Amino acid sequence: MDAMTRTEKRERWQEVVAAWEGSGLSQAAFCRERGLCLASFGYWRRRLREAVGEVGFAEVAIGDLAEAAAGSGVRLVVGDGVVVALDVGFDEMTLRRLLQVVGGG
């Protein structure tokens, strides 16, 4: 990842952390499966969580009914380009876990 810009690194790690959050795996198991350095993963997870904590506010946009019927439900935009999109019928427990992580709880 050395040839990546800061923005690219941040976006890449946002994707990695989001994948871990939805995986149900421990950090160690997730990193082992994907060949990631656990220390780097922990660094970026903390860094991204702290960045979200600095935002303070989040914009929530709910698509129109036609979009919802087509499969999109709720789109949550948090901070610097972080987007959480929930399809109709999303798993409530996964959302709760995500909100706990984003909220630092």
C-alpha positions in Angstrom: 0.0 0.0 0.0 3.0 2.3 0.0 2.3 3.7 -3.5 -1.2 4.8 -2.4 -2.1 8.4 -1.5 -3.3 9.1 2.0 -6.9 9.4 0.7 -6.6 6.0 -1.1 -5.1 4.4 2.1 -7.9 5.8 4.2 -10.6 4.6 1.7 -9.0 1.2 1.5 -8.9 0.8 5.3 -12.5 2.1 5.6 -13.5 -0.8 3.3 -11.4 -3.3 5.3 -12.8 -2.2 8.7 -16.4 -2.2 7.3 -15.8 -5.8 6.0 -14.5 -6.8 9.5 -17.5 -5.2 11.2 -19.9 -7.3 9.1 -17.9 -10.5 9.3 -18.7 -11.5 12.9 -15.0 -12.5 13.3 -12.5 -11.4 15.9 -10.0 -8.9 14.7 -7.2 -11.5 14.8 -9.2 -14.1 12.8 -10.2 -11.5 10.2 -6.7 -10.3 9.7 -5.3 -13.9 9.6 -7.9 -14.8 6.9 -6.9 -11.9 4.8 -3.2 -11.8 5.4 -3.4 -8.4 7.2 -1.1 -7.2 9.9 -3.1 -7.1 13.1 -1.2 -4.0 14.4 -1.9 -2.1 11.2 -5.6 -3.1 11.3 -5.9 -1.9 14.9 -4.1 1.4 14.1 -6.5 2.2 11.2 -9.6 1.0 13.1 -8.8 3.4 16.0 -7.8 6.2 13.6 -11.0 5.9 11.6 -13.2 5.7 14.7 -11.5 8.8 16.2 -12.1 10.7 12.9 -15.8 9.8 12.9 -15.9 10.9 16.6 -14.7 14.3 15.6 -17.5 14.9 13.2 -20.3 15.3 15.8 -23.1 15.4 13.3 -24.2 13.1 10.6 -26.5 13.6 7.6 -29.2 11.0 7.1 -30.8 10.8 3.7 -33.8 8.6 3.0 -34.5 7.7 -0.6 -37.9 8.2 -2.2 -40.4 5.4 -2.2 -39.5 4.3 -5.7 -35.9 3.9 -4.7 -36.8 2.0 -1.5 -39.0 -0.4 -3.5 -36.1 -1.0 -5.8 -33.9 -2.2 -3.0 -32.3 0.9 -1.4 -33.4 1.8 2.1 -31.5 4.3 4.2 -28.2 6.0 3.3 -26.2 7.4 6.2 -23.4 9.8 5.4 -20.9 10.2 8.2 -18.0 12.6 8.1 -15.4 12.6 5.4 -17.1 10.5 2.7 -18.0 7.5 4.9 -21.4 6.2 3.6 -23.4 3.4 5.1 -26.2 2.2 2.9 -28.9 -0.1 4.3 -31.0 -2.2 2.0 -34.6 -2.9 2.7 -34.6 -5.9 5.1 -31.1 -5.1 6.6 -30.0 -7.1 9.7 -30.8 -5.0 12.7 -28.1 -6.5 14.9 -25.4 -5.6 12.4 -26.7 -2.0 12.3 -26.6 -1.9 16.2 -23.0 -3.1 16.2 -22.0 -0.6 13.5 -23.6 2.2 15.5 -21.8 1.1 18.6 -18.5 1.1 16.8 -19.2 4.5 15.2 -20.4 5.9 18.5 -17.3 4.7 20.3 -19.5 2.5 22.6 
